[in-house]
Amino acid sequence: MAEVLISPGVLARENDQSFLQAQPVQAGAAIVGPTVKGPVGIPTLVTTYSDYQNVFGATQQAGVRYTTTTGGRATYNGTKQVYVSLHASIAYEKQGGGTDSYNFYFYKNGSQLPGSQTQIVGGSGASGEGALSLIYGTLMEQNDYIEIYAENPSSNDDILIKDFQLVIRE
């Protein structure tokens, strides 16, 4: 802090504010993800949706190439033939007693994909619960659809699917 004597009884004090740290910007939510344009890896403050569109472009819909139904069918809506990798994660609980085996398959357009079968033995644990992963690669064309089938070839006992995730990577 510098002091300068201007005249007797008048003293001017200068406050040096060059060492004060700037306070962080208090903004609401942060959005991280792919955009049509804009700065990469640089936090950018936007206060309205029109600001967002000016900086990052309109909402990107071109990446949505699959639709799903309540029955679990994933349909490819793209226009080009593409090779995809299918990754399914399934958590299940066997219903009924015994140690029946269950088969899980990938189906494309209503037909089993050869070599996609995974067999598990249900009921081997105390609760009959378990988890499995299915991985398969296939070519997809417009309107092709993927489904996963589960079957119990040895009895009529059901299986409860507790959690299911399907990732389709191009």
N, C-alpha and C positions, 0 to 999 in steps of 0.2 A: 504494500500500500504506500503510495507516494504522497507526501505532504508538501505543499507549496505555500509560502507566505506571500500573499498578494499585497497586503498593507497591514499596518498595525491593527490587530484585532480581527483581521479577516484571513482565515486559513482555508485553503482548498484541499480537500482530500480526494484522491483518485483511487477508485476501487478497480484493481486489475482482475477482470473476470475471465481471462484467457485460460485459467487452470480449472475452471468449473467443468465437471463432466456433464455431458448431455444426458438427460433422463431418457429411459427407453420409451418408445412409442407404445401407448396403450391402445391396442387394437383388439377387436373381438376374435372371431374364429380365423384360423389359418387353413388355407386350402393348398394341398400338395398333390400334383398329378399332371398327366399329360395335357397339353394345350395345343392349339393350332399354331400359335406364334408367341413371341414374348421373350423376356430375359430368362436365361437358364441358370439356376443355382443362385439367384439374387432375390432376396426377400423384397417384395414390391407391395406397397400399401395401396389398396383401392378401397374406395368408400361406397361406391354404388355399383350396381350390376352393369350399367353402361360404361363406367370406368373399366371394369373387368373386360368387357367386350372390346373396348378400344385398345387395351394393352395386350390381352391374350387371345383375342379373336372370339368368334361365336362358339357355342357349345359343340364339342366334337362328337358326332353321331356315327361317323364312318366306321369306327372300331367295333360297333355292335353288329356282329355277324350271325348271332345265334338267338333263337327264341326258344323258350321252354313252355311246356304245358303242365297242367297239374298232374298228369299221368306220368311225368318224368321224362318225356321225350324232348331231346335237344335237336332243333332243326337248323341246318346251315343255310343262311340267307345270302351268302356271298355270291359273286358272279363268276369267279374263277375257280378252277380246280386247285385244291390245296391239300397238302399232306399234313395231317394233324396227329398230335400225341394226346391220347386220352388218359387221364389220371382220375381214378375214382377211389374214394375212401369211404368205407362203410362200417358203422358200428351196429351190432345186432345183438338180439337176445333170443335164444331158442325157446320155443313154447312147447310144453309137454315134456315127458321124460325121455330117457335113453340118450344115446350118443349117435344120432343120425348124422349122416353126411349131407352137406348142402353144396350145390354147384352154383356159381355165379358166372355170367357170360356177358360180353358186349354183343349187342345186336345192331346192325345197320340196315335200315330200310326193311325191317322185319325178318332179317336172316342173321343167323349166328355167324359172328366173325371167327374163322378157323383159328384155333390156338389161343382163344381168349378165355378159356375156361379156367377158373380157380376153384378148387375144392377145399372145403373146411369141414371139420368134425365138430358139430354143435354139442353142447351139453357136457363137454369134458371138464369144465370148471364147476364150482359149486353153484353159481348162479346161471350158467348157460350163456353168459355174455362173452363177446369177443369182438374183434375188429379185423378187417382185411383191406388190402389195397389191390386194385386192378390197374394195370398199365398196358396200353396197346396203341399201335400206330396204324393209320389207315388214310386212304385218299377220300376227300369229300368233294362233292359237286353240289351245285345249287339244289336246295330242297331235300338233300340227303338228311336222314335223321338217325340219331343214336339213342339206344335204350339199354338198360341193364336188366337182365333177367336173373331171378333166383329160383332154384327148384330143390325140392327134397325128393330124390328118386327112390328112397327106401321106405317112406311112410307118409301119413297124412298130417304129421305135426307141422305147425306153422312156424315161421320165423318173424320176429318183430324187428324192423329196421328202425333203430333209435336215432341214427344220424347218417346223413348221406351228403357227400360233396363230390361234384364232378368238375374237373378243370380240363378245358380243351385248349391246347396250345398249338399255334400254327408255326 
